[in-house]
Amino acid sequence: MPWFKNLIKISSTILNQSSSYKSMTPLVSPSLTQFLQFTKDYSTNNNGITNHHVAGLEPTKNDQKPRVVVLGSGWAGCRLMKDIDTNIYDVVCVSPRNHMVFTPLLASTCVGTLEFRSVAEPIGRIQPAISREPSSFFFLANCSAIDFDNHTWCLGQFGTLNFTRYLLSPIPPAQVQCQTVTEGVETVEPWNFNISYDKLVIASGAEALSFGIKGVSEHATFLREVYHAQEIRRKLLLNLMLSDVPGVSEEEKRRLLHCVVVGGGPTGVEFSGELSDFIRKDVHQRYSHVKDYIRANEILSSFDDRLRTYATKQLTKSGVRLVRGLVQDVQPEKIILSDGTEVPYGLLVWSTGVGPSPFVNSLDIPKAKGRIGIDEWLRVPSVQDVYSIGDCSGFLESTGRQVLPALAQVAERQGKYLASLLNKVGKEGGGHANSAQNMNFGDPFVYKHLGSMATIGRYKALVDLRESKVSSFF
Ligand SMILES: Cc1cc2nc3c(=O)[nH]c(=O)nc-3n(C[C@H](O)[C@H](O)[C@H](O)COP(=O)(O)OP(=O)(O)OC[C@H]3O[C@@H](n4cnc5c(N)ncnc54)[C@H](O)[C@@H]3O)c2cc1C
C-alpha cells in the first residue's frame, strides 16, 4: 500500500499558525533551523540500507531539554503528546501516519455520513511544538528496533569514560532505530536513522488479524485507517455504477452489489449499521434501478447475549443478512467457507480483531498475552526510561492487574496519565536519561471501564455497561 495514502493535508489553520510564529521569531524559520541541524553522515548496514546519522537527535546534554520520543500517532501517543509540557521536554514523534484517526467515527465516513477530514487530526495541531520548536519533530517512519541498553549513554552525565567514547565513536550508539516509509514511491529509497531518547513511549498499537487466511490482505479491505474508509467508499460507489450499465448479467449485478463484512465485533456491527442506512436511504433514492440487488452479510460474536439478539433483530430488519461460518479462503470475487459454501462478493470488509504487530513481537522484553508487559506506572520494568501505552501493552501478571481491552478509552486515559507522570518527573529533575531511578512516581494508573457502545443504524445503538451490572439499548 503506497505510504502517501497515510498522509493528510495540513490544514490552512496550521499554516496560518506557523506564519504567525514566523512573524514572532523573524531570525530563524523552523525549516531553516531543521535544515541546519540535520547535517548527516552516512554508513551502510548489513542489509545494504544507508544509515543516516542525524545531528540534533543524539543524546541530550544536561543543559538541553530532555527528549521524549513517542512511537505512534494513535489514540495513546497523541493524547500523551497533547498534554506533555513542552517547556520541560522536546518531543519527537515517529509514525508512518502524519495524523491521528478518530476511529469510533471511521465507519460513518465509508458511506458519506461524515467526511474523511472530520475523523483525522494532524499531529502538528495536537502538539503545535512539533511544527514550531527547533528540537521537536515528527518523522514519517517506522521504528524498526530499539537499543534499550545504550540509551543511558548520555553525554556529560556519566563522566569522562562515556565522554571519551562519544568523541572516539564515529557513530552515536543506536537508541531508537527508524526506517522511512517510502513504499510505492520508486524514486525514493528507504533509509535508516537513529534517535536517542531520555524517555521513550511505545504507543505503536496493534495490527488487524487475518489468522493467516489466504487472500485476505490481497482482496479484503480492513477498516483501521482513513485510506481504508476511502477505499471502501470508492469500491461501493464503483460497484453501484458498474451494476447499472447495460449488458451486465443478473448474476454479476448480484455479485457486485453483495457487501460482505467478516467479523462480528463492534467495528463490523457499526459498519453494517452504516451500510444498511446507506442502502435504505441513499441507494433507494439515487440508485433505484439496482436497489433490489444490493445486500449485506454480517457475522456477530461479542457483546452480551441479549444485546446480540437485539442487534441481530435490528440488523436483519435493516436488510443485513447474518451468517455463521468460518472463512477458509478469500479469492478475488468470492470467499469460501469451511463447509465449502462459496459466497460471491463485490466488497469484502475484514474486521476480525487485532493482535500484536511484528515490531512488538520483535522486541526482546517481557510480554503480557503478546503485548508489551508494563507495571502500574505504565513503565516497562526490565529497562530504564521506557513506557508503553495503548493497544500494544498490557499489565504484567506480577502487578495482579488484568490486561486491559484494546480500546480507545484505555489508550486515551493511559496517554493522559503518562503525560502528567512525565511532567511531574521532569519538574522534579528526573527528565534526563537514567535520572529518575529513585524517584517517587506517585499514584499508579487505575482504569475504570465506562461501558461500550456500537451504533447499529436507524438511530439505534447497543450500550453494554456490564461492569456496572447494567446493560441497556436505545
Ligand atoms: C474502526 C474502529 C472503531 C473503533 N471504535 C472504538 C470505540 O468506539 N471505542 C473504543 O474504545 N475503541 C474503539 N476502537 C479501538 C481503538 O481505536 C483502539 O483501541 C485505539 O486506537 C488504540 O490506540 P493506540 O494508540 O494504542 O493504537 P492506534 O490508535 O492503532 O495507533 C498506533 C499508532 O502507531 C503507529 N505505528 C505502528 N507501527 C509503528 C512503528 N513500528 N513505529 C512507529 N509507529 C508505529 C500507527 O501508524 C499508529 O499511528 C476502534 C477501532 C477501530 C479500528
The ligand as a Gaussian input file, in Angstrom:
#p B3LYP/6-31G(d) Opt

LIG

0 1
 C      -12.933000       1.263000      13.127000
 C      -12.601000       1.237000      14.592000
 C      -13.543000       1.667000      15.513000
 C      -13.237000       1.682000      16.877000
 N      -14.185000       2.114000      17.753000
 C      -13.873000       2.188000      19.067000
 C      -14.835000       2.688000      20.001000
 O      -15.948000       3.071000      19.631000
 N      -14.471000       2.769000      21.301000
 C      -13.236000       2.374000      21.736000
 O      -12.954000       2.473000      22.947000
 N      -12.325000       1.862000      20.887000
 C      -12.605000       1.768000      19.563000
 N      -11.674000       1.267000      18.685000
 C      -10.383000       0.817000      19.187000
 C       -9.421000       1.994000      19.311000
 O       -9.342000       2.699000      18.101000
 C       -8.023000       1.486000      19.681000
 O       -8.103000       0.787000      20.899000
 C       -7.079000       2.667000      19.838000
 O       -6.893000       3.290000      18.587000
 C       -5.728000       2.214000      20.394000
 O       -4.870000       3.313000      20.430000
 P       -3.291000       3.113000      20.228000
 O       -2.695000       4.473000      20.282000
 O       -2.790000       2.089000      21.142000
 O       -3.142000       2.495000      18.772000
 P       -3.517000       3.146000      17.377000
 O       -4.572000       4.175000      17.538000
 O       -3.769000       1.991000      16.470000
 O       -2.185000       3.883000      16.948000
 C       -0.985000       3.213000      16.718000
 C       -0.035000       4.165000      16.013000
 O        1.257000       3.562000      15.919000
 C        1.752000       3.689000      14.589000
 N        2.739000       2.616000      14.381000
 C        2.527000       1.319000      14.079000
 N        3.711000       0.665000      13.990000
 C        4.685000       1.576000      14.250000
 C        6.115000       1.512000      14.305000
 N        6.785000       0.378000      14.071000
 N        6.801000       2.650000      14.572000
 C        6.142000       3.825000      14.823000
 N        4.784000       3.926000      14.785000
 C        4.071000       2.826000      14.512000
 C        0.485000       3.610000      13.739000
 O        0.686000       4.135000      12.451000
 C       -0.451000       4.481000      14.575000
 O       -0.196000       5.839000      14.305000
 C      -11.974000       1.228000      17.323000
 C      -11.021000       0.783000      16.394000
 C      -11.326000       0.799000      15.045000
 C      -10.280000       0.339000      14.058000

